[in-house]
Amino acid sequence: MKKKVFLYIFVIAMAITFIGPMLFTIISSFKDNKEIFSAPFSLPETFRFENYKIAWEDAKMSRYMLNSIFIAVSSVITVVIVSSMSAFVLSRFNFKVNKYISLFILMGMMVPMHTILVPVSYIIAAFDLKNNLIALVLLYVAFSIPFSTIVLTRFMQGISKSVEEAAVMDGASFFKIYWKIILPMSIPSISTVAIFNFLGAWNDVLFPLLFINDDKLKTVSLGLLNFQGERGAEYGPMMAAIGITLLIPLVIYLFFQEKVEEGIAAGGVKE
């Protein structure tokens, strides 16, 4: 009984720790500076919806959000396609170099992003890819493939081969088995990979900061940095901009929450 009490207290404390800043941001987004500093945790006397209009139009968060959506969605789709195909081959076929390819992919996770910024910057400059959203997509794809392939491989290894054998006896090709059978059965792990990669691309500041100078091509993360510089004294609109930035990833995570949990739980279980 005592263990359960301590567990509940710990869970409640963690919930307050994570939800508290978000509630503070949302409440503050409807206030002016005076209310934010005089009564930071109380509800606003007058809800200032114009803060969201300032953030959406004047601070150009609408444009930045479209850029971030394009980058995040494009990178997720590409990563899922490439990683799922790689995982299908690694998990369903046995060949001599299988373990070496898996080791090579695993080594990709061991390379910190920051250690190769100089060569990546050189490549971007050499191919004149600065201020190019497609270049950002390719960077996110390259850094996401190792983790995504390993997660999907582990999940696909747990799928019974009897289903695959039955499809082969019915005359199904390997691509049809992948597309019609393995891929639909891997939706939980695909959802997990998609959510992690989407959040990674959406929240990233480093690559856009280094490779995007054109104001029309900036992402929401850079938009928040610019907002702080241009409107640093207006904390209400700034909080509104942060709330807009949090909205899409929060909705997506809540929508796919069960699939993500299934993918994480099933990914560590083999047949």
VOBA-1610 file (N, C-alpha, C; in pm, whole numbers, padded with zeros to 5 digits, always signed):
BEGIN
Met+00083-00120+00000Met+00000+00000+00000Met+00087+00126+00000Lys+00193+00125+00086Lys+00281+00241+00093Lys+00352+00265-00040Lys+00390+00153-00108Lys+00457+00165-00237Lys+00367+00234-00338Lys+00238+00197-00336Lys+00143+00258-00430Lys+00126+00407-00402Val+00122+00445-00275Val+00108+00586-00238Val+00227+00666-00290Phe+00347+00614-00266Phe+00467+00683-00314Phe+00470+00688-00467Leu+00421+00581-00529Leu+00417+00577-00675Leu+00322+00683-00729Tyr+00205+00693-00668Tyr+00107+00794-00711Tyr+00162+00936-00690Ile+00227+00957-00576Ile+00285+01089-00549Ile+00391+01123-00654Phe+00473+01025-00687Phe+00578+01046-00787Phe+00518+01077-00924Val+00415+01001-00963Val+00351+01023-01093Val+00286+01161-01099Ile+00218+01200-00991Ile+00154+01333-00986Ile+00259+01443-00994Ala+00370+01424-00922Ala+00478+01523-00925Ala+00536+01537-01064Met+00555+01424-01132Met+00609+01427-01268Met+00511+01493-01364Ala+00381+01466-01345Ala+00280+01526-01431Ala+00279+01678-01415Ile+00288+01725-01291Ile+00293+01869-01266Ile+00419+01930-01327Thr+00530+01857-01315Thr+00657+01907-01368Thr+00650+01928-01519Phe+00587+01835-01589Phe+00582+01843-01735Phe+00465+01928-01786Ile+00351+01920-01718Ile+00233+01993-01764Ile+00236+02138-01718Gly+00297+02164-01602Gly+00300+02299-01547Gly+00352+02405-01642Pro+00470+02387-01701Pro+00520+02490-01795Pro+00428+02512-01915Met+00365+02404-01961Met+00274+02417-02075Met+00150+02498-02037Leu+00095+02472-01919Leu-00021+02549-01873Leu+00016+02695-01852Phe+00135+02718-01796Phe+00181+02855-01775Phe+00194+02929-01909Thr+00244+02859-02011Thr+00259+02920-02144Thr+00123+02955-02203Ile+00029+02862-02193Ile-00105+02885-02251Ile-00176+02999-02179Ile-00171+02999-02046Ile-00236+03106-01970Ile-00171+03241-02000Ser-00038+03244-02007Ser+00034+03369-02031Ser+00011+03422-02172Ser-00025+03334-02264Ser-00045+03378-02402Ser-00168+03468-02418Phe-00254+03470-02317Phe-00373+03556-02320Phe-00358+03680-02233Lys-00236+03707-02185Lys-00214+03820-02095Lys-00123+03924-02160Asp-00116+04040-02095Asp-00015+04138-02132Asp+00101+04127-02034Asn+00205+04205-02055Asn+00324+04195-01971Asn+00295+04219-01823Lys+00208+04316-01797Lys+00178+04351-01658Lys+00116+04234-01583Glu+00019+04169-01646Glu-00047+04054-01582Glu+00047+03936-01566Ile+00135+03914-01665Ile+00227+03801-01659Ile+00319+03812-01538Phe+00367+03933-01509Phe+00461+03950-01399Phe+00392+03970-01264Ser+00272+04029-01265Ser+00203+04054-01138Ser+00128+03930-01088Ala+00069+03853-01180Ala-00006+03732-01141Ala+00023+03621-01242Pro+00142+03563-01236Pro+00185+03468-01340Pro+00102+03341-01348Phe+00044+03295-01237Phe-00026+03166-01238Phe-00178+03180-01232Ser-00228+03302-01234Ser-00373+03320-01231Ser-00428+03334-01372Leu-00558+03313-01385Leu-00621+03329-01515Leu-00624+03478-01552Pro-00617+03509-01680Pro-00618+03650-01721Pro-00752+03716-01692Glu-00749+03842-01657Glu-00873+03917-01634Glu-00949+03934-01766Thr-00875+03962-01871Thr-00933+03972-02005Thr-00850+03887-02100Phe-00916+03796-02170Phe-00843+03709-02263Phe-00805+03789-02388Arg-00675+03806-02409Arg-00625+03885-02521Arg-00595+03792-02640Phe-00699+03763-02718Phe-00683+03676-02835Phe-00600+03743-02944Glu-00585+03876-02933Glu-00504+03946-03034Glu-00357+03905-03027Asn-00315+03847-02912Asn-00177+03799-02904Asn-00150+03692-03009Tyr-00249+03605-03031Tyr-00233+03499-03131Tyr-00233+03558-03273Lys-00310+03661-03293Lys-00311+03727-03425Lys-00176+03791-03453Ile-00119+03854-03351Ile+00014+03916-03367Ile+00118+03808-03399Ala+00113+03698-03325Ala+00209+03591-03347Ala+00191+03526-03484Trp+00064+03507-03526Trp+00035+03437-03651Trp+00065+03522-03774Glu+00032+03650-03767Glu+00046+03736-03885Glu+00172+03824-03877Asp+00183+03905-03773Asp+00294+04000-03766Asp+00428+03929-03748Ala+00432+03825-03667Ala+00558+03752-03645Ala+00580+03642-03748Lys+00488+03628-03845Lys+00502+03536-03959Lys+00509+03389-03918Met+00444+03353-03806Met+00447+03215-03763Met+00372+03124-03859Ser+00275+03180-03933Ser+00202+03099-04031Ser+00295+03049-04141Arg+00383+03136-04191Arg+00479+03095-04294Arg+00580+02996-04237Tyr+00632+03025-04118Tyr+00731+02938-04057Tyr+00672+02799-04030Met+00546+02794-03991Met+00482+02667-03962Met+00468+02583-04089Leu+00432+02645-04200Leu+00422+02572-04326Leu+00557+02513-04366Asn+00663+02590-04348Asn+00797+02540-04378Asn+00832+02420-04291Ser+00802+02429-04162Ser+00833+02320-04070Ser+00749+02196-04102Ile+00623+02216-04137Ile+00538+02103-04172Ile+00593+02033-04296Phe+00634+02111-04396Phe+00690+02051-04518Phe+00816+01970-04486Ile+00906+02027-04406Ile+01031+01958-04372Ile+01004+01832-04292Ala+00921+01844-04188Ala+00896+01731-04099Ala+00821+01618-04170Val+00717+01652-04244Val+00638+01549-04312Val+00719+01482-04422Ser+00793+01559-04500Ser+00875+01503-04608Ser+00982+01410-04553Ser+01048+01451-04446Ser+01153+01367-04387Ser+01094+01239-04327Val+00978+01250-04263Val+00915+01132-04204Val+00875+01031-04312Ile+00813+01078-04418Ile+00770+00988-04525Ile+00891+00919-04587Thr+00997+00995-04614Thr+01117+00937-04674Thr+01183+00835-04581Val+01195+00870-04454Val+01258+00781-04357Val+01178+00652-04342Val+01046+00662-04334Val+00962+00543-04319Val+00976+00450-04439Ile+00976+00506-04559Ile+00988+00423-04679Ile+01124+00353-04684Val+01232+00430-04669Val+01367+00373-04678Val+01394+00275-04565Ser+01360+00314-04443Ser+01390+00230-04327Ser+01306+00103-04325Ser+01180+00112-04365Ser+01095-00007-04365Ser+01142-00108-04470Met+01185-00058-04586Met+01239-00150-04688Met+01367-00217-04640Ser+01455-00137-04578Ser+01580-00193-04525Ser+01551-00294-04415Ala+01458-00260-04326Ala+01424-00348-04215Ala+01361-00478-04266Phe+01282-00470-04371Phe+01220-00590-04428Phe+01326-00687-04478Val+01426-00636-04548Val+01533-00722-04599Val+01616-00779-04485Leu+01652-00695-04388Leu+01737-00741-04279Leu+01668-00840-04186Ser+01536-00827-04173Ser+01463-00912-04078Ser+01409-01041-04140Arg+01385-01040-04270Arg+01318-01156-04333Arg+01410-01241-04420Phe+01531-01190-04448Phe+01623-01265-04533Phe+01753-01291-04457Asn+01808-01411-04474Asn+01934-01447-04412Asn+02042-01457-04520Phe+02141-01370-04515Phe+02254-01376-04607Phe+02381-01345-04529Lys+02495-01371-04590Lys+02623-01370-04518Lys+02658-01235-04457Val+02629-01129-04529Val+02671-00996-04481Val+02562-00926-04401Asn+02457-00999-04367Asn+02345-00939-04294Asn+02390-00872-04165Lys+02469-00944-04086Lys+02510-00890-03955Lys+02605-00772-03971Tyr+02683-00771-04079Tyr+02776-00660-04102Tyr+02699-00533-04143Ile+02596-00552-04223Ile+02512-00437-04261Ile+02441-00381-04138Ser+02390-00471-04054Ser+02324-00427-03930Ser+02422-00352-03840Leu+02546-00401-03832Leu+02648-00334-03752Leu+02682-00197-03810Phe+02689-00189-03941Phe+02717-00062-04007Phe+02608+00041-03978Ile+02482-00005-03983Ile+02369+00084-03953Ile+02373+00127-03806Leu+02407+00031-03718Leu+02416+00062-03576Leu+02525+00166-03549Met+02634+00159-03624Met+02742+00256-03608Met+02696+00397-03642Gly+02595+00407-03730Gly+02541+00538-03765Gly+02479+00609-03646Met+02428+00532-03549Met+02370+00592-03428Met+02478+00640-03332Met+02599+00591-03349Met+02707+00626-03256Met+02779+00754-03296Val+02744+00810-03411Val+02810+00933-03457Val+02728+01053-03412Pro+02775+01131-03317Pro+02700+01250-03273Pro+02688+01352-03387Met+02572+01412-03396Met+02546+01508-03502Met+02647+01622-03500His+02684+01668-03382His+02767+01787-03370His+02910+01762-03416Thr+02954+01637-03418Thr+03092+01609-03454Thr+03117+01620-03604Ile+03012+01618-03684Ile+03031+01624-03829Ile+02968+01749-03890Leu+02948+01851-03808Leu+02890+01974-03859Leu+02981+02043-03962Val+03112+02034-03938Val+03206+02099-04031Val+03202+02034-04169Pro+03215+01901-04181Pro+03205+01842-04315Pro+03068+01859-04379Val+02962+01853-04297Val+02828+01873-04352Val+02814+02016-04404Ser+02865+02113-04330Ser+02860+02252-04376Ser+02939+02270-04505Tyr+03053+02202-04515Tyr+03133+02209-04637Tyr+03058+02153-04757Ile+02989+02040-04736Ile+02912+01978-04845Ile+02797+02069-04888Ile+02726+02124-04790Ile+02615+02215-04821Ile+02664+02334-04902Ala+02779+02390-04862Ala+02834+02505-04935Ala+02884+02465-05073Ala+02948+02348-05083Ala+03004+02304-05211Ala+02897+02281-05316Phe+02782+02230-05274Phe+02673+02203-05368Phe+02571+02316-05373Asp+02604+02428-05308Asp+02517+02546-05309Asp+02375+02512-05263Leu+02367+02444-05148Leu+02238+02399-05095Leu+02191+02481-04976Lys+02256+02594-04953Lys+02209+02681-04844Lys+02077+02744-04884Asn+01990+02766-04785Asn+01855+02817-04809Asn+01777+02723-04901Asn+01789+02594-04872Asn+01720+02491-04951Asn+01652+02395-04854Leu+01520+02392-04857Leu+01445+02306-04765Leu+01467+02158-04793Ile+01487+02123-04922Ile+01511+01983-04957Ile+01641+01935-04893Ala+01742+02022-04887Ala+01868+01985-04824Ala+01847+01953-04676Leu+01763+02031-04608Leu+01733+02003-04468Leu+01663+01868-04454Val+01570+01841-04545Val+01499+01712-04542Val+01599+01597-04553Leu+01692+01607-04647Leu+01792+01501-04667Leu+01881+01484-04545Leu+01915+01594-04478Leu+01996+01584-04356Leu+01921+01509-04247Tyr+01795+01544-04226Tyr+01716+01475-04124Tyr+01697+01327-04158Val+01678+01298-04285Val+01663+01159-04328Val+01791+01081-04298Ala+01905+01139-04333Ala+02033+01070-04314Ala+02058+01038-04167Phe+02026+01131-04078Phe+02051+01109-03936Phe+01943+01022-03870Ser+01829+01005-03935Ser+01718+00930-03875Ser+01714+00784-03919Ile+01775+00753-04032Ile+01767+00617-04087Ile+01822+00511-03992Pro+01938+00528-03929Pro+01990+00421-03841Pro+01894+00382-03730Phe+01847+00480-03651Phe+01753+00451-03542Phe+01625+00388-03594Ser+01571+00444-03702Ser+01444+00395-03756Ser+01457+00253-03809Thr+01566+00224-03877Thr+01587+00090-03932Thr+01599-00014-03822Ile+01671+00020-03716Ile+01689-00075-03605Ile+01556-00103-03536Val+01477+00001-03511Val+01347-00017-03445Val+01255-00103-03532Leu+01247-00074-03660Leu+01159-00148-03749Leu+01208-00292-03770Thr+01340-00311-03774Thr+01395-00446-03789Thr+01359-00533-03671Arg+01375-00478-03552Arg+01340-00554-03431Arg+01192-00591-03429Phe+01109-00500-03473Phe+00965-00528-03474Phe+00932-00635-03578Met+00986-00622-03698Met+00955-00717-03806Met+01009-00857-03776Gln+01115-00865-03697Gln+01167-00996-03659Gln+01068-01072-03571Gly+00980-01000-03505Gly+00881-01063-03419Gly+00755-01106-03490Ile+00742-01072-03618Ile+00625-01113-03696Ile+00643-01258-03740Ser+00542-01338-03719Ser+00549-01480-03752Ser+00577-01501-03901Lys+00670-01589-03931Lys+00705-01616-04071Lys+00602-01705-04140Ser+00512-01763-04062Ser+00409-01846-04122Ser+00317-01764-04213Val+00294-01638-04176Val+00212-01550-04260Val+00281-01527-04394Glu+00410-01504-04388Glu+00489-01481-04509Glu+00493-01606-04596Glu+00510-01723-04533Glu+00517-01849-04608Glu+00386-01878-04679Ala+00275-01846-04613Ala+00144-01867-04675Ala+00127-01777-04797Ala+00177-01654-04787Ala+00168-01561-04900Ala+00254-01608-05017Val+00373-01664-04987Val+00461-01716-05092Val+00394-01832-05165Met+00328-01919-05089Met+00258-02034-05151Met+00143-01988-05239Asp+00086-01871-05209Asp-00022-01816-05291Asp+00031-01740-05412Gly+00164-01734-05425Gly+00223-01670-05542Gly+00255-01524-05526Ala+00258-01475-05402Ala+00287-01333-05379Ala+00436-01305-05398Ser+00468-01192-05458Ser+00607-01152-05475Ser+00659-01094-05344Phe+00793-01077-05335Phe+00851-01022-05212Phe+00801-00880-05187Phe+00788-00801-05293Phe+00739-00664-05275Phe+00595-00664-05226Lys+00515-00755-05279Lys+00375-00763-05236Lys+00366-00807-05090Ile+00454-00899-05049Ile+00457-00942-04910Ile+00492-00822-04821Tyr+00591-00746-04865Tyr+00632-00627-04789Tyr+00519-00526-04781Trp+00457-00496-04895Trp+00359-00388-04904Trp+00224-00426-04845Lys+00180-00548-04869Lys+00045-00589-04831Lys+00038-00658-04695Ile+00151-00714-04648Ile+00146-00793-04525Ile+00233-00733-04414Ile+00363-00725-04440Ile+00456-00682-04335Ile+00435-00536-04295Leu+00418-00450-04396Leu+00402-00307-04367Leu+00277-00279-04283Pro+00159-00330-04319Pro+00040-00306-04235Pro+00055-00363-04093Met+00124-00477-04082Met+00142-00537-03949Met+00243-00460-03865Ser+00320-00374-03928Ser+00424-00297-03859Ser+00380-00156-03825Ile+00252-00127-03838Ile+00201+00009-03813Ile+00239+00063-03674Pro+00233-00019-03566Pro+00273+00037-03435Pro+00416+00088-03434Ser+00510+00010-03489Ser+00650+00053-03489Ser+00671+00168-03587Ile+00599+00169-03697Ile+00609+00279-03793Ile+00559+00408-03729Ser+00452+00399-03652Ser+00400+00517-03581Ser+00503+00570-03483Thr+00570+00479-03411Thr+00674+00521-03317Thr+00786+00595-03388Val+00834+00536-03497Val+00942+00597-03575Val+00898+00732-03631Ala+00776+00738-03682Ala+00725+00862-03742Ala+00715+00974-03639Ile+00664+00942-03520Ile+00649+01044-03416Ile+00785+01098-03372Phe+00880+01009-03345Phe+01012+01053-03299Phe+01081+01138-03405Asn+01072+01097-03530Asn+01139+01172-03637Asn+01068+01305-03664Phe+00936+01305-03655Phe+00861+01430-03674Phe+00900+01531-03567Leu+00901+01487-03443Leu+00937+01579-03334Leu+01081+01627-03346Gly+01170+01535-03390Gly+01309+01574-03407Gly+01327+01682-03511Ala+01258+01666-03626Ala+01268+01766-03732Ala+01196+01895-03694Trp+01084+01882-03626Trp+01003+02000-03589Trp+01076+02087-03487Asn+01141+02024-03390Asn+01202+02099-03280Asn+01346+02140-03307Asp+01406+02091-03414Asp+01547+02118-03436Asp+01573+02266-03465Val+01678+02317-03404Val+01719+02456-03425Val+01852+02462-03500Leu+01938+02364-03477Leu+02076+02370-03523Leu+02089+02379-03675Phe+02031+02283-03746Phe+02044+02282-03892Phe+01979+02405-03958Pro+01856+02441-03921Pro+01799+02563-03980Pro+01882+02688-03949Leu+01938+02694-03828Leu+02017+02810-03789Leu+02144+02821-03874Leu+02202+02706-03910Leu+02326+02706-03987Leu+02303+02725-04136Phe+02193+02668-04188Phe+02179+02657-04333Phe+02064+02738-04392Ile+01988+02808-04308Ile+01876+02888-04359Ile+01894+03034-04316Asn+01910+03121-04415Asn+01919+03264-04389Asn+01799+03341-04443Asp+01736+03285-04543Asp+01621+03350-04606Asp+01502+03349-04511Asp+01448+03465-04480Asp+01338+03476-04384Asp+01215+03397-04429Lys+01194+03385-04560Lys+01077+03312-04611Lys+01088+03162-04590Leu+01209+03111-04567Leu+01231+02967-04555Leu+01257+02923-04411Lys+01248+03013-04317Lys+01277+02978-04178Lys+01170+02887-04119Thr+01209+02809-04019Thr+01119+02716-03951Thr+01063+02780-03824Val+00973+02709-03758Val+00913+02765-03636Val+01016+02787-03526Ser+01116+02699-03519Ser+01220+02716-03417Ser+01297+02845-03438Leu+01331+02874-03565Leu+01399+03001-03594Leu+01303+03117-03579Gly+01177+03094-03609Gly+01077+03199-03593Gly+01067+03246-03448Leu+01078+03152-03354Leu+01075+03188-03212Leu+01198+03268-03173Leu+01313+03233-03229Leu+01434+03308-03200Leu+01424+03450-03252Asn+01372+03464-03374Asn+01354+03597-03430Asn+01252+03677-03352Phe+01147+03608-03309Phe+01042+03674-03232Phe+01097+03732-03104Gln+01187+03658-03041Gln+01246+03705-02916Gln+01330+03830-02941Gly+01395+03836-03056Gly+01477+03951-03084Gly+01397+04074-03123Glu+01295+04053-03206Glu+01217+04164-03258Glu+01114+04213-03157Arg+01055+04120-03082Arg+00946+04156-02992Arg+00974+04103-02852Gly+01097+04120-02809Gly+01137+04063-02681Gly+01061+04120-02564Ala+01005+04242-02577Ala+00933+04304-02466Ala+00788+04260-02460Glu+00737+04195-02565Glu+00597+04154-02569Glu+00587+04005-02538Tyr+00577+03973-02410Tyr+00580+03833-02370Tyr+00450+03760-02400Gly+00339+03833-02404Gly+00212+03769-02438Gly+00212+03710-02577Pro+00242+03789-02681Pro+00252+03734-02816Pro+00361+03627-02829Met+00469+03642-02751Met+00575+03541-02756Met+00523+03407-02704Met+00447+03410-02594Met+00387+03288-02540Met+00285+03230-02638Ala+00214+03318-02708Ala+00120+03271-02809Ala+00193+03199-02923Ala+00308+03252-02962Ala+00389+03189-03066Ala+00437+03051-03021Ile+00477+03042-02895Ile+00520+02911-02841Ile+00403+02814-02839Gly+00284+02863-02801Gly+00165+02778-02800Gly+00131+02726-02938Ile+00144+02810-03040Ile+00119+02768-03178Ile+00219+02660-03219Thr+00344+02678-03178Thr+00448+02581-03211Thr+00422+02446-03146Leu+00368+02446-03025Leu+00342+02322-02952Leu+00218+02248-03002Leu+00128+02319-03068Leu-00003+02264-03099Leu+00004+02140-03188Ile+00074+02149-03300Ile+00075+02038-03397Ile+00141+01912-03340Pro+00263+01919-03284Pro+00320+01797-03227Pro+00237+01737-03115Leu+00172+01822-03034Leu+00088+01772-02925Leu-00032+01695-02979Val-00098+01751-03080Val-00214+01684-03140Val-00174+01553-03205Ile-00062+01554-03276Ile-00016+01433-03345Ile+00019+01325-03244Tyr+00087+01362-03136Tyr+00124+01262-03036Tyr+00000+01204-02968Leu-00095+01289-02933Leu-00217+01239-02868Leu-00295+01146-02961Phe-00292+01176-03090Phe-00365+01095-03188Phe-00300+00957-03205Phe-00167+00952-03202Phe-00095+00826-03225Phe-00039+00766-03097Gln-00083+00813-02982Gln-00025+00771-02856Gln-00027+00619-02837Glu-00142+00556-02862Glu-00154+00413-02840Glu-00063+00334-02933Lys-00053+00379-03060Lys+00033+00311-03156Lys+00180+00321-03115Val+00217+00437-03063Val+00356+00458-03020Val+00389+00364-02905Glu+00299+00354-02808Glu+00322+00266-02693Glu+00329+00121-02736Glu+00243+00081-02832Glu+00246-00055-02883Glu+00379-00084-02953Gly+00426+00013-03031Gly+00551-00006-03104Gly+00670-00018-03011Ile+00674+00064-02905Ile+00785+00058-02810Ile+00783-00075-02734Ala+00664-00120-02694Ala+00651-00244-02618Ala+00683-00366-02703Ala+00634-00365-02827Ala+00651-00482-02913Ala+00790-00488-02976Gly+00858-00373-02984Gly+00988-00370-03051Gly+01094-00451-02980Gly+01076-00475-02851Gly+01176-00550-02778Gly+01142-00697-02763Val+01036-00744-02830Val+00992-00882-02818Val+01013-00955-02948Lys+01082-01067-02943Lys+01103-01149-03062Lys+01009-01266-03062Glu+00994-01323-03180Glu+00906-01440-03191Glu+00966-01558-03117
//
